[in-house]
């Protein structure tokens, strides 16, 4: 009788040990696969972020070029207005009218 109980307990322990081993190896494999998937997604997102940062940098440089051109044009117009001999007269003279027309052409 004792021998049967010993074999039954031993068999149950061996079965439990095999189930635990199969479960733990499957769990480890699943965990490794999930970590690999997460790493691949992280690298993809990081690559996308780097591309967006590059595009943003290009747009910022383009915006800076536009701002510089706008400032230079504004300075040219201000200098032309200061150099106008009719500047002290009330109203708009011929040179002032040309400057306004030029400003409207560049704005549109």
Protein Blocks (a to p, Z undefined) as FASTA:
>chain_A
ZZmmmmmmmmmmmmmmmmmmmmmmmmmmmmmmmmmmmmmmmmmmmmmmmmmmmmmmmmmm
mmmmmmmmmmmmmmmmmmmmmmpmklmpgcjdfklmmmmmmmmmmmZZ
